[in-house]
Amino acid sequence: MAEIIEERPLKFTLPSRIERLADLAFNLWWVWNPEAQRLFKGIDELLWEGSYHNPVAFLRDVERSRLNAMTADPYFLDKYDRVIREFDRYMNEKDTWFSQTYPQLVNDQVAYFSFEFGLHESLMVYAGGLGILAGDHLKESSDLGIPLVGVGFVYTYGYFSQRISEDGWQHADNVPIDFDSLPLIRLLNADGEPLLVSIDLPGRKVFARIYQLNVGRVKLYLLHTNIPENGPNDRQLTDRLYISDLELRISQEILLGMGGVRALRALGYEPTAWHMNEGHSAFLTLERALEYVEKGLSFAEAVELIKKTNIFTTHTPVPAGNDEFPLWLIDKYFVQIWSDLGITRDDFINIAKVSQSWGGEAFSMPVLALKLSDFRNGVSELHGIVARKMWNFLWPDEKADQVPIGAITNGIHTETWLARQMGLLFSRYLGSDWVDHIDDPNMWAKVENIPDEEFWRVRRHLKRKLVAYTIQRARGQWQTNQRHPVQTIASGVLLDPYVLTIGFARRFATYKRADLILTDYDRLLKIVTNERRPVQFIFAGKAHPADEPGKQMIQRVYQAVKDARFGGRLVFLEDYDMNIARYLVQGVDVWLNNPRKPREASGTSGMKAALNGVLNFSILDGWWREGYNGRNGWAISENTPDAADPAEQDRLDALSLYDILENEIVPLFYDQRSADNMPVDWIARMKENIRTLAGQFSTRRMLKEYMTQMYEPAILNGIDERNQG
Ligand SMILES: *Cc1c(COP(=O)(O)O)cnc(C)c1O
């Protein structure tokens, strides 16, 4: 293997006593370790906030005199030593869950490909749930010691930054990331030049540089094309996420799939199993097949081999949401490749040809992935059922329930999403080693031991934190932007930390029906402005810039938010991201999710809320259909049979939503108070919610299922193949 040099974009001059802060800054381990965050925050809290919690920018900008002063602060040094010791222990741990459970597999590797990775708010290379799931997947793999390596893109503009104008219209600002102030490590070859990989596109080569992100023990490699070796058009390939231009899109996907395999090879990796998170990376199957064809196998033989070690996870429950390319584009981009593979155009197209509703034909990325993988899954039980039906036509001899697509329900990375104060309660009452038992239901049963007073004190603290943060943000936006005063009220300056608060935050895709709550405007007015028992709603979320109905939905919600009759109790937080998500899922009382069933393949934000004691109030779709037990939250339309007509379903769901809110949620929060003003039944429900959901919907449980159902058998197939070949 060629020598690879890792180069940090910045070399800090730090006092030697605390110089290892730089090592912390270049490994995202700190993202899920509150004590490490508090180390940075303790040096200069304002700058920490100002850097958007980015330690690389922080260490660049912090006053040197301040750093020197810290070296004389015994309290700080003690904390520093503890954090560094813990970091070193974590990084050097040989005895992981993986190495203990699969000692015979420690020399094998799983490659994990995704279009987006949501790891932290300072690294805007994610759009939403799919990316955050991928980020949580890497963090948990690191914790469990799973030998996984990630491949994706670093985008110049990532996903857009959202601004709402006074009329409620969403504007997309493209803010370029600053490569020099992020923990993106440049990879160089032995001569000190940037390590490049290339792919062939029609009439030219496109080159990509490789950046490395350290995610605890896991490495994530990110490709980027804005470099001098490329022409102006190709430089834009990795500008942004989810572009609508199909030529750019297919080029991106060729780069991710085929270029990603080449990047791993250039770095000396020989992964045994290959996991595609959604269909965007499915061209990796072609690159893998090419490798075998070049060794003398036929395409058919190569396919038989690679299938045994390919894994595909689908996230899209409707045909229209799937990634497809018109055949003329496939002709243009793959004519060389099918001849290199030794097959005809028809053979090639037939692998992934689908008919479209308008009668034409297209090349489907999920079909390519499904056909060339032996391991396939959806992301919740219900989504598994839906996916088996949807893809039944690929296995025409099977009944729908026999279609070979399984289900592994999504989870969240517990330590990333847990409020620090809640974590302290867990350490105290669930055992100091509770993080080693996240998927053990017996451990979570101990949540009953937390005294109500302490539990309620933390919940109130988290709501006050959310309100304080919202006001702080509103002030900042009022100062810096051209805004109408009513927008400052819409941003939440009138929030009240004592009022029952409901959160609704996610992508504004129309099936998620953010405006369902507005169905009966007068009834909502009465609920929100009830004098003794008022209710607050906080909305947040972006619509895809090309999604006009999604943007109109934001506008409808924003009009209501600005309506003075609601008294500022409806709020819209602009520019939803992981930071706002954390405040919301930790700080509100109730998490509302009302998608049109069965469109929500899984959903994960409700899991983040549940972990922090926030009660879910949702449609029985995706994960909530598995999580709800009648006592740990509320289910919308639990007893209503599904309607055939979507408009009728909307009406029924809205009715159920209002009824439960008025008759169950509001009274439980306000009326059943103890002598010292605690909602005792509410608290019992919050504990039941943590007890039954926190472990079950964790990535700890999820990754162990991926290990037994996917990774272990795929790796064993790969080892077999190696031993024969
Ligand atoms: C968790 C999360 C999501 C996904 O939420 P869903 O409930 O799955 O829609 C999207 N965006 C951000 C910023 C998140 O943190």
The ligand as an ORCA input file, in Angstrom:
! r2SCAN-3c Opt
* xyz 0 1
  C     -33.560     13.834     13.184
  C     -33.542     14.893     12.169
  C     -34.280     14.754     10.987
  C     -35.138     13.554     10.691
  O     -36.375     13.711     11.327
  P     -37.637     12.844     10.877
  O     -38.487     12.762     12.062
  O     -37.093     11.494     10.511
  O     -38.249     13.541      9.742
  C     -34.226     15.775     10.050
  N     -33.478     16.870     10.263
  C     -32.755     17.042     11.389
  C     -31.949     18.273     11.550
  C     -32.767     16.064     12.379
  O     -32.032     16.233     13.485
*
